[in-house]
Every structure is written in C-alpha cells, then in structure tokens.
C-alpha cells in the first residue's frame, strides 16, 4: 500500500492510498479512523476519487465520527 495524495482539511487528516486494484480514502479524527474503498475499474484516477469527497460527504463522515466516539466512550468504565 502506498500513499498517493493527501487532501488538506482543517478537521480531518485525509489520505489517499493505492492498494492492489483499489484506492483507499482514509479519514482520521482523533482516535477514530474511517476507510473507504474505491475500485480502480470504476475510479481510474486520484482525481476521480477526490471528486467524491465533497463537503456534504465530509459532513456525513463527521456525524459518523461523533457516533463512533460516543459508542467507544460508552464502553469505558466510570472514573473512580
């Protein structure tokens, strides 16, 4: 797996990887990470992948990160 590109963003770390027959968009926020797979037969270039990473998509990613974080924190034992 190799890093192809990185998309600047004020909140997330967004990287594009190439792995086999897929591009992977990896989005990180704090301790959470989401990865989205894009097959190269449908998305033949990094430009085609980046076209899908819209502000609307990133807002849905943010909402999902918040839900993931709440679920994760709910598993922690109470502070003593």
N, C-alpha and C positions, 0 to 999 in steps of 0.2 A: 504494500500500500504506500502510495507516495502523495505528498501534499502537492496540489496543483495550483491552488489560489487561496486567498483569504479575503473576506468581504469586511471592510471596516464598519463597525457598528458601535454606538455609544453604550449599549447594554450587554450585548452578547459577544461571544467570540465565535465567529462563523468561519469554518474552513471547508474547502473542497478537496476531496481526495479522489484518486483514481485507483480502483482495485478490481482486477480481472475485467469483467465485462460490465462494470458499474462505476458510476460516480457516486460518492457519498458526501452528503452535506451534513456536517457535524456542527451542532449549535450547543454552546455551553453557557450556563448562567450559574455562578456559584458552584455548589456541589452537584448540580444536575446537568445531564447531557442528553440530547436527543440527536438521533442519526436518521437521515432519510436517504433511501437508495434510489438512484436513477439509472435505469438500464441504458447502456450506450447505444443500443439499436434504436431507441426512441429519443434519446437526448445525446446527439453525437458530439457535442462540444461543451466546454465550460459555459460559454455564452448561453446555450440553450437551457442549461441547468439554472444559471443565475436569473434567467427571465422568470422562473417560477418563484423566486424568493422575493415576494412582494411585501410591501408594508402590511397588507391585510393578512398574509400568511404569517409574518413575524408576530403580529398581534395574537393570532391563534396559538402560536408557539409560546408566547409569554403567558397566556392564560393557562396553557397546559403545564408550563413550568411551575406556576403558582400552585396548581392542584397537586402536582408531583411532590412539591416541597411540603405541603400540608399533610399529605399521606405519609411521607417519610417521617416528619416530626411527630406524627401521631403514634409512631412505633417506639419512640424514645421513652424510657422510664422517667417518671417525675423526678425533678430535682429534690434532693434532700436538704 
